[in-house]
Amino acid sequence: MGAQSPAGLGVTPSDSSTSLIPADHAGVTDLFAVLAYGEISAFYRLSEEATLSPSLHGKVAVARMAAAELAHFERLDVALTARGADVYAAMAPFTRALDDYHRSTDPSTWLESMVKFHVGDGIAADFYREIAGALSPDVAAVVRDVLADTGHSEFVVEEVRRAVATSRSERDRLTLWGRRLLGEAITQAQYVMAQRDELTELVLAATGDLNGIATLFDHMQTAHAERMAVLGL
């Protein structure tokens, strides 16, 4: 989940910054676990999608993205082990929701793959990054580390912008694809939260209440529009 983030989403916890969620909150383990499965899923997905690239440059760039996602998974594995959790058991409750999301948004072309990496993964990253703002510094550092831009966003942006600048039909098709990714990602986030009470409690504590969650989703849509604009869509 290394897509570059737009400016801050503007959602903050209802409490003051001194009332951070403690590191021993049970939901932190679930947060690390869902992030870990997201990262390892991204590794396999990008490894497969590298074959869609029409150029050797693209294949190498996507392989490097995949390597970065694997490194993020390793970081979360260490963090979960430090909390006394087994990474595989911890990830298990979230595999179905994330697998369903990827099945429903399986790209059929190289450009769809690139838009999904930049926009789809970016939506998820915005959600988790905002939660990090309410976490204790050590926990927040892990979350932000694995969500950090891996330096490959520029390649993706150039690939997509070049294609849509010369093809109106490609631009229209990818615009619709981006809208689909937004809807599926928000549905996924809601479903993931419902899998574990501890994670739901963590998200509620981070956003304040159900209205805070709704506001977060609104801001995610705004950030999505900014990413699409960067891509020329």
N, C-alpha and C positions, 0 to 999 in steps of 0.2 A: 504494500500500500504506500508506494512512494510518490504518488502524484502530488504535485506542488499545490499548496493551499493558497486560496485567495486571502485577502486581508481578513482579520478576525471576524467571526460570525456575529459577534455582538451579544452572545448569550452567556450569562454569568450565573453562578449559583445564587440562590436567594439569600444565603447567609453571607456574612463578611468573609474576607479572605483569610481571617484568622480561624474560621470554623471549617477547616478542611476535613475531608473524609479520612479517617485514620487508616494507616497501612494494613492493619489487621482486620479490616472490614471483609466479611466473607465474600462479598461481591467482587473484590479485587482479583481473587483467584479465577473467577469466571471471566472477568474482563481479559486477563492475560490469556486464558484458554481460547476464547473466541478469536482474539487477535492472532494467536499462534496457528489456529486452523486456517484463518484467513491468509496468513503468510505462506504456509506450506501449500495451500491450494493455489496461490498465485504462482509459486515456484513451478509446480507441475503444469499449470495452464500456460505460462509464458514459455516454458520449455517446448511445449507442443506447438504453440502458435508461432514460434520462430520459423517454423517450416513454411509459413504462409508468406514470408517476406519475399518480395521479388528481387532483392539484392543481397549480396553477401554482407554489406554494411548493416542492413536491417537485421539479418540473422544474428550478427555479433552483438548489436545493440540490445536486442531482446534477450539474448543469452546472458548479458551482463545484468539486465533487469532481474532476470530469474535468480542469478547468483546473489543479488542484493536481498531479494525476498527470503532466500534460504538463510542468509546471515541474520535477518530479523527473527526468523523462526528460532534459530539457535539462541539468540538473546532472550527470547521468551521462555524457552526450555530451561535455561539457567535460572531465570526469575521464578518460574513455577517450582523447580526443584528446591530452591532456597526457601520456599514457603511450605515445603513438605508435601507437594503435590506431584503426582505422576502425570506427565504431559499428555499421554495418550488417554488416560481415564478422564482427565479434565476436559479434553477436547470433545469427547464422545457426545455430550448432549447437543453440540452445535453442528455436527457434521451434516445432518439431514438438511437443515435450513440453508446452510451455505452451499451445499451441493445442488439443492433445488434452484437456488439463485443462479448459479453458473450454468445449469442445464437450460434455464429459461432465457439466458442471455448469451448463448453460445455464438460467438461471431462466425460469420460465413466468409468474410473477406479479411484481408490484411488491414485495411483501413478501419473496419469495424473493431478489430482487435485493438488497434491503437487508441481508438476513441474510448473503448471500454477501459483500457488501462488508465488513461488520463482522467476521464470523467467518472466512470463507474467506481473505480477504486478511490477516486478523490472524494466522492460523496460519502463513502464509508469512513474514510479517514477524517473528514470533517466531524462526523458524529462522535467518533472516539476521541478525537483531539479536544473537542469541547468538554467532554466529560473529564478529561485530564486536568482541566483548569480547576476542578474542585478536589483533586486528590492531593495527598501528602507529597512533598517534593520528590522523595525517592521513588514512589510509585509513578508519579507523573513523568519523571525522567525516563523510565522504561517505555511508557506509552509513546511519548514524543519521539524517542529514539527510533522506534520501529515504524513510526508514521512519517518520519522525516523524508523529504525529497531526496531521492538517491542520485540526483544529477542527470537523470535521463529524460526529464520532461521536455527539454529543448528539442531533442531528437524527435519525439512524438509530435510536438507542435509543428515542427517544420514539415514532417511527412504529410500531416493532414492538411495544413494550410496550403501547401503546394498543390495537392490533389483537388481541393474544393475551389481553388482560385481559377482552375481551368475547366471545371465541369459543374454546371448548375445542377444537373441531375444527381451527381455524387453528393453535392452539398445538401440538397433536399433530402436525400436518402439517409445521410448521416445525421441530419438534424432530427429526423424521426427516430432514428436509432438512439440518439442521446436522450430524447424524451422517454423512450421505453426504459432505458437504463435507470433514469431517475425514479420512475414509478416502481420498478422492481427492487431498487436499492432501499427505498423507504419501507416497502412492504417487508423486505428482509430484516431491516433493523427492528421493526415492530415485532416480527416473529421471534427473532433472536432474544429480545428482551423477555418475551413470554416463556422462554424455555426454563428459566431458573429464577426463583423468587429473589435470591440474593442479588442477582444482576439487576433485576427490576428495581429493587430497593436502592442499589447504587446509583442507577440512572435518575431515579426520583430525588435522591439526596443531592445529586449534582445539578439538577435543573430546577429544583424547588418544589414542583408539583406537576400535575398533568398539563396545566396551561404552559408551564415552562418547556415541557417536551414538545408541545404543539408549536411553540415559538421557535424551538430549535429546528424542527422540520421546515418551518417557513424560511429560516435563514439558510438552511441547507439548499433549498431551492434557489435562493438568490445566488449563493456561491456556485451552484451548478450553472446558472445562466452566465456567470462571469467566465467560467472555464470554457463553456461552449463558444463564447465570443472570442476568447484567445485562440481557439482552434479555427476561427473564421466561420463558425456555424451559428 
